[in-house]
Amino acid sequence: MTDEGVNWEAIFSRDGANWTEPDGLGLSPPDVDLSRVWTDVAAEVWRRRPGPAERLAARLLRSPGLARALVTTPSLLLGWVIATVVVLAAGAAVTRSTGTPWVALFAPAVAGAGIAYAYGPGIDPTWELSQSMAVSDRMVLLVRALAVFGLNAAAGLAASAASGAAAAVTFGWLVPMTAVCALALAAATVSRSANVGVAAGMSGWAITVLAGQAAAGRLTAAITDSSLFLPYLAFAACCGAVAWYATRIPRGTS
């Protein structure tokens, strides 16, 4: 197409009746009905009737919208949960046969991936609707992150106990898992990309494990060395602050 014969001044004029300004957030072309778009998004998200889990979440959270946002978390959907259980179960089986605590080594990476995919544009069916909800982005992010972390921690503890790992190893990976999850969450919120969060969390954990092996000569040094727990927690706090700051932007801005 060429620009010949196009009256650009009329098209971009605010008072030319060609563009509208819904909610004062920005101009939209006359052939795009934003109200209908939002209606379609809401209909897609709210089409399904709430199940028992969602009704329970609504009672606990006292918000049907927040409950729907929670149960539609990508990393809490059935397929993702099954994949998480399969990975941890495989780690438990290998641990029992080799003696190496693979569950403790896998769990932080698996949890970090789940946290990265807990919230964000492009991977979340409720993202667009959440921008118009009365509940803040931070509240949705907090509820989802805690739910994903809790589910992965419970699954990891069960798999670790089933593998017969020592108590120090069974609980030792919870602190580094917190740091890995915080790193993945910070990277995902800053970049607005779940894939970047997954890459950051997994690569950070792989580097930590390999560095611990090189320094102590043990693959499990990253999860059994108690001197690392305070640095893990401090790093997690810093990453949490970054994620909190990254979600400060008011709705309707970019």
Order of alpha helices (4+ residues) and beta strands (2+ residues): alpha-alpha-alpha-alpha-alpha-alpha-alpha-alpha-alpha-alpha-alpha-alpha-alpha
